[in-house]
Structure formats: C-alpha cells, structure tokens
Amino acid sequence: MPTIRPSPKTDLTTLKISQPAHRALAAAGIKTLAQLAKRTEAELLALHGFGPKAITILKPVLKANGLAFKGSAPATKKTAPARATRKPSDPEPAQAGSKAADVRAIDAYLASLGDWRGTALAQIRTIVLAAVPGMVETWKWNAPVWARNGNVVAASAMKQYVKINFFKGASLSDPDGMFNAGLDSKVMRSIDIHPGDRLNAARLKALVKAAAALNNE
C-alpha cells in the first residue's frame, strides 16, 4: 500500500485557518507567530493557498500577542480614530457591501507591485468604483473583481502589462475599439494595457456602466 504522508505541521496548526493556508505557511517555513509577523500581508497573500480570510483570522491573534504583520503598527493603547481626509488623487472608497478583508487584500496587492502596473490598477479601481453606484469590491482568483448583481469586471497585473477583463464583454457594444484581447471568446473581452499606453477614463467608465447594466437585464 502507498504511504500516506500527513500535511506539514507548524506551531500555528491550532489556529482556525484553512488547511491550504496551513500548508502555505508550512511550505514557506513560517512556524511561529513571530515568524508570521516578519511577513507583510501582500507577501502572505502571494503564497499559494493563502487567502484574505486567513489574514482576517490571524490579524487579531497577532494583536493579542502584541504583534502585527510587517508594515502594520503593533497593538497599542486604543485611541479615538482620526478623521480620514481623502485627497483627490486617492482611490474612491469601497462601496457599501464590500468586505473589509477583500478591500485590504486589494490594497495590499496594489502596494506590492511598486511599479507602473500598481499605478494603472489604482486608476482603474477609481474609475470602476466611480462608474456604478453600489459596485462591490471582491478579491477572487488573486485579483480585484468588481461586482454588481454578479461579476462585472476584473483587473490584474501580468508580467509586462495590465489586463482588464469584462466578464460579459462579448455582449457589449464597443464603438471606440477599447477591447484588444480575448476577441475570440464567446463571452468575455479584455483590454490589455502596456507601458506608455494612455487609458481613456471616460470610455472605460462608459464600458463599465454598460457591463453592469447587463447584469440588471
């Protein structure tokens, strides 16, 4: 009979996170809370099998032990929260219905890129949220996905370009020729943005509105 090998174990196995998340930590050599605190949220989310839900579960555990993910402030005496002041260049705030863990995962993803792709995705995020009232931010398939009565559009950073994917793009009118990828798909259409490309915010906003309207039909 073949030998069945148990999943890798760590000192964190008592925490109630998923088995894929446990295996991801073990594979990365993370065995203690102290080692966990040496990683940023973005680094952990990049591990295969480790998702935003695990971040949500682990954050209060670290806080209870006076720790925090790298780049986050450790637990201190509670003070009244400061009133946030949003600059015009900041992304639109997440719409009602977005889960805090999903929003944090998207924030961490954009921050982890650190190049023109992160800037482009932040601009796309602002346009999408401004296009449709009630648009919900979600984190699926290791990418930001925006939904309104169903998935509408997703965006992700590839190695050399940024991809905007419209889930029902084949059903959309595209008089401006925005779609330049996935043209053979029966359902989806995509916009690939390369370094130096200029994103037409007005045309993208119109496409997002039309895409969301399809979900209401």
VEXDREN-2710 file (C-alpha; in Angstrom, 1 decimal):
% VEXDREN-2710
k/r/px/py/pz
1/MET/0.0/0.0/0.0
2/PRO/1.3/3.5/-0.7
3/THR/2.3/5.5/2.3
4/ILE/0.0/8.5/3.0
5/ARG/2.1/11.4/4.2
6/PRO/0.4/13.9/6.6
7/SER/0.2/17.6/5.8
8/PRO/3.2/19.6/7.0
9/LYS/2.7/20.7/10.6
10/THR/3.7/24.0/12.3
11/ASP/3.3/25.6/15.7
12/LEU/0.3/27.5/14.2
13/THR/-1.8/24.5/13.5
14/THR/-4.2/25.2/16.4
15/LEU/-5.3/28.4/14.6
16/LYS/-8.6/28.0/12.7
17/ILE/-7.5/28.8/9.2
18/SER/-8.0/26.5/6.2
19/GLN/-5.7/23.6/5.5
20/PRO/-4.4/25.2/2.3
21/ALA/-3.4/28.2/4.3
22/HIS/-1.7/26.0/6.9
23/ARG/0.2/24.2/4.1
24/ALA/1.2/27.5/2.6
25/LEU/2.7/28.7/5.9
26/ALA/4.5/25.4/6.4
27/ALA/5.9/25.4/2.9
28/ALA/7.2/29.0/3.5
29/GLY/8.9/27.9/6.7
30/ILE/6.6/30.0/8.9
31/LYS/6.1/28.1/12.1
32/THR/5.6/30.7/14.8
33/LEU/3.7/34.0/15.3
34/ALA/7.0/35.8/15.5
35/GLN/7.9/34.5/12.0
36/LEU/4.4/35.4/10.8
37/ALA/4.9/38.9/12.0
38/LYS/8.0/39.2/9.7
39/ARG/5.9/39.0/6.6
40/THR/3.7/41.7/5.0
41/GLU/0.1/40.9/4.1
42/ALA/1.0/41.1/0.5
43/GLU/3.7/38.5/0.9
44/LEU/1.4/36.1/2.6
45/LEU/-1.4/36.6/0.0
46/ALA/1.2/35.7/-2.7
47/LEU/1.5/32.2/-1.1
48/HIS/-0.4/29.6/-3.0
49/GLY/-3.5/28.6/-0.9
50/PHE/-3.3/31.6/1.5
51/GLY/-6.3/34.0/1.1
52/PRO/-7.8/37.1/2.6
53/LYS/-9.9/35.1/5.1
54/ALA/-6.7/33.8/6.7
55/ILE/-5.4/37.4/7.1
56/THR/-8.7/38.3/8.8
57/ILE/-8.3/35.4/11.3
58/LEU/-4.6/35.9/12.0
59/LYS/-4.6/39.7/12.5
60/PRO/-6.4/39.7/15.9
61/VAL/-4.3/36.7/17.0
62/LEU/-1.1/38.7/16.3
63/LYS/-2.7/41.8/18.0
64/ALA/-3.5/39.8/21.2
65/ASN/0.2/38.8/21.4
66/GLY/1.5/42.4/20.8
67/LEU/2.4/41.6/17.2
68/ALA/1.3/42.7/13.7
69/PHE/2.1/41.9/10.1
70/LYS/5.2/43.6/8.8
71/GLY/4.5/47.2/7.8
72/SER/1.5/47.4/10.2
73/ALA/1.5/49.0/13.6
74/PRO/1.6/46.6/16.5
75/ALA/-1.2/46.7/19.1
76/THR/-1.1/49.8/21.3
77/LYS/-3.4/51.6/23.7
78/LYS/-6.7/52.3/22.0
79/THR/-7.2/55.9/20.9
80/ALA/-10.1/57.6/19.2
81/PRO/-9.8/57.1/15.4
82/ALA/-8.6/60.1/13.4
83/ARG/-11.0/61.5/10.8
84/ALA/-9.8/60.4/7.4
85/THR/-9.0/63.1/4.8
86/ARG/-9.2/61.8/1.2
87/LYS/-7.1/63.5/-1.4
88/PRO/-8.4/63.9/-4.9
89/SER/-5.7/61.5/-6.2
90/ASP/-6.8/58.8/-3.7
91/PRO/-9.0/55.9/-4.9
92/GLU/-12.7/56.1/-4.4
93/PRO/-13.7/54.5/-1.1
94/ALA/-15.1/51.0/-1.4
95/GLN/-18.8/50.9/-1.9
96/ALA/-21.2/49.5/0.8
97/GLY/-21.3/45.8/0.7
98/SER/-17.6/45.3/0.2
99/LYS/-15.9/43.1/2.8
100/ALA/-13.1/44.7/4.7
101/ALA/-10.8/41.7/4.1
102/ASP/-11.3/42.0/0.3
103/VAL/-10.6/45.7/0.3
104/ARG/-7.4/45.1/2.4
105/ALA/-6.3/42.4/0.0
106/ILE/-6.7/44.7/-3.0
107/ASP/-4.9/47.5/-1.1
108/ALA/-2.0/45.1/-0.3
109/TYR/-1.9/43.8/-3.9
110/LEU/-1.6/47.2/-5.4
111/ALA/1.0/48.3/-2.9
112/SER/3.0/45.1/-3.5
113/LEU/3.5/45.9/-7.2
114/GLY/5.5/49.0/-6.7
115/ASP/5.7/50.0/-10.4
116/TRP/3.6/51.4/-13.2
117/ARG/1.2/48.5/-13.0
118/GLY/0.2/49.4/-9.5
119/THR/-0.5/53.0/-10.6
120/ALA/-2.5/51.8/-13.5
121/LEU/-4.6/49.4/-11.4
122/ALA/-5.2/52.1/-8.8
123/GLN/-6.5/54.3/-11.6
124/ILE/-8.7/51.5/-13.0
125/ARG/-10.1/50.9/-9.5
126/THR/-11.1/54.6/-9.1
127/ILE/-12.8/54.6/-12.5
128/VAL/-14.7/51.4/-11.9
129/LEU/-16.0/52.4/-8.4
130/ALA/-17.0/55.9/-9.7
131/ALA/-18.8/54.4/-12.7
132/VAL/-21.5/52.4/-10.9
133/PRO/-23.1/53.2/-7.5
134/GLY/-23.2/50.2/-5.3
135/MET/-20.3/48.4/-7.1
136/VAL/-18.8/45.9/-4.7
137/GLU/-15.1/45.2/-4.4
138/THR/-14.1/41.5/-4.1
139/TRP/-10.9/39.5/-4.1
140/LYS/-11.1/36.4/-6.3
141/TRP/-8.6/34.4/-8.3
142/ASN/-5.8/36.5/-6.8
143/ALA/-7.1/39.6/-8.4
144/PRO/-9.5/42.5/-7.8
145/VAL/-13.0/41.8/-9.1
146/TRP/-15.8/44.3/-9.1
147/ALA/-19.4/43.1/-8.9
148/ARG/-22.9/44.4/-9.1
149/ASN/-25.6/41.8/-9.3
150/GLY/-22.9/39.4/-10.5
151/ASN/-19.3/39.8/-11.6
152/VAL/-18.8/42.9/-13.9
153/VAL/-15.1/43.4/-14.4
154/ALA/-11.7/42.3/-13.1
155/ALA/-8.2/43.7/-13.4
156/SER/-4.8/42.1/-12.8
157/ALA/-1.1/42.8/-13.3
158/MET/0.6/40.5/-15.7
159/LYS/4.4/40.4/-16.1
160/GLN/4.6/43.0/-18.9
161/TYR/1.1/44.5/-19.0
162/VAL/-2.1/45.1/-17.1
163/LYS/-5.3/43.2/-18.1
164/ILE/-8.9/44.5/-17.6
165/ASN/-11.4/41.6/-18.1
166/PHE/-15.1/42.1/-18.8
167/PHE/-17.0/39.0/-17.9
168/LYS/-19.7/39.6/-20.5
169/GLY/-17.7/41.7/-22.8
170/ALA/-18.8/39.9/-25.9
171/SER/-22.3/41.2/-25.4
172/LEU/-21.1/44.8/-25.1
173/SER/-21.1/47.4/-27.9
174/ASP/-17.5/48.7/-28.3
175/PRO/-17.7/51.6/-30.9
176/ASP/-14.4/53.0/-29.6
177/GLY/-12.5/49.8/-30.1
178/MET/-11.4/49.6/-26.5
179/PHE/-11.2/45.7/-26.5
180/ASN/-7.9/44.5/-27.8
181/ALA/-7.7/41.0/-26.4
182/GLY/-9.8/37.9/-26.0
183/LEU/-11.7/38.8/-29.2
184/ASP/-12.3/35.1/-30.0
185/SER/-14.1/34.4/-26.7
186/LYS/-17.8/33.8/-26.9
187/VAL/-18.4/35.5/-23.6
188/MET/-15.5/37.7/-22.3
189/ARG/-13.5/40.5/-23.7
190/SER/-10.3/42.2/-22.4
191/ILE/-8.3/45.4/-22.6
192/ASP/-4.6/44.9/-22.3
193/ILE/-2.6/48.0/-21.2
194/HIS/1.1/48.2/-21.9
195/PRO/3.8/50.6/-20.6
196/GLY/3.2/54.0/-22.3
197/ASP/-0.4/53.3/-23.2
198/ARG/-2.8/56.1/-22.2
199/LEU/-6.0/54.9/-20.5
200/ASN/-9.2/56.8/-21.7
201/ALA/-11.1/57.1/-18.4
202/ALA/-14.3/58.3/-20.0
203/ARG/-14.5/55.4/-22.4
204/LEU/-13.6/52.9/-19.8
205/LYS/-16.2/54.3/-17.4
206/ALA/-18.9/54.0/-20.1
207/LEU/-17.9/50.4/-20.7
208/VAL/-18.2/49.6/-17.0
209/LYS/-21.6/51.2/-16.8
210/ALA/-22.8/49.2/-19.8
211/ALA/-21.3/46.0/-18.4
212/ALA/-23.1/46.5/-15.0
213/ALA/-26.3/47.2/-16.8
214/LEU/-26.2/43.7/-18.5
215/ASN/-26.4/42.1/-15.0
216/ASN/-29.7/44.0/-14.4
217/GLU/-31.4/42.7/-17.6
END
